[in-house]
């Protein structure tokens, strides 16, 4: 598989766990959640078994920048 020039942002919502609570519209306590934007890049290749084209979106890893 090789990377292509195609990029996209997707949103993912995750629950923060049983100790983080918030209130819904009716005032009931529910598990809190948070939405993140994730950058993805399309990878393309050929499927060796069927000879067709295979594509998948992969998350671009985050790297912490070092300040010098």
N, C-alpha and C positions, 0 to 999 in steps of 0.2 A: 504494500500500500504506500502511496506517495501523497504528500499534502498538496492541496490545490489552493488557489487564491481566494476561495469563497469563505467568508466569515459571517457569523450571525450571533446575535445575543438571544439567549433564552432566559426565562424567569423560572426559578425553582422555589417552591415553598416547602420549608421544613418545620416540623414541630420542635419546640425547644425543650421539651421534656415535661415530666409530671410536676416539677417544682416551679415552673413558670406559668402563671395563670393570668388570664385577662377576662374581661366581661364582653359578652356578645350583645346584640341589639336589645334583647329582652332582659338584660341584666344578670344572666346566668354566668357562672364561672366556667370557662373552657380553657383547654390547653392553649398557650400562646404559640404563635408561629411567626416566622420571619421569611420574607421573600428576598432572594438574591438574584442578581443578574450575572449570568455566566457567559463568557465568550467561548464560542465553539468554532472549529475549523473543519471543513470537509476533507476527508481522505478518500482517494479513489484507487482502485486496482482492478485486477481481473480475477475472477473466480476460476481456479485451476480445474475444478470438477466439471462445471457446466460450460465454461468458456465465456460466460457472461461478465458484465461489468458489475463490480461490487463497490458500493459507496457507503460511508458511515461518517457521522459527525462525532468528533472527539472534543472533549474539554481542553482548552488551552491552559496549561499549568501556570500558576502564579509563582513569580520569583520575587523575593524581597531584594530590593535594590540596596547595594552597599554604598554608603557615602564615604568618600575619601577625604 
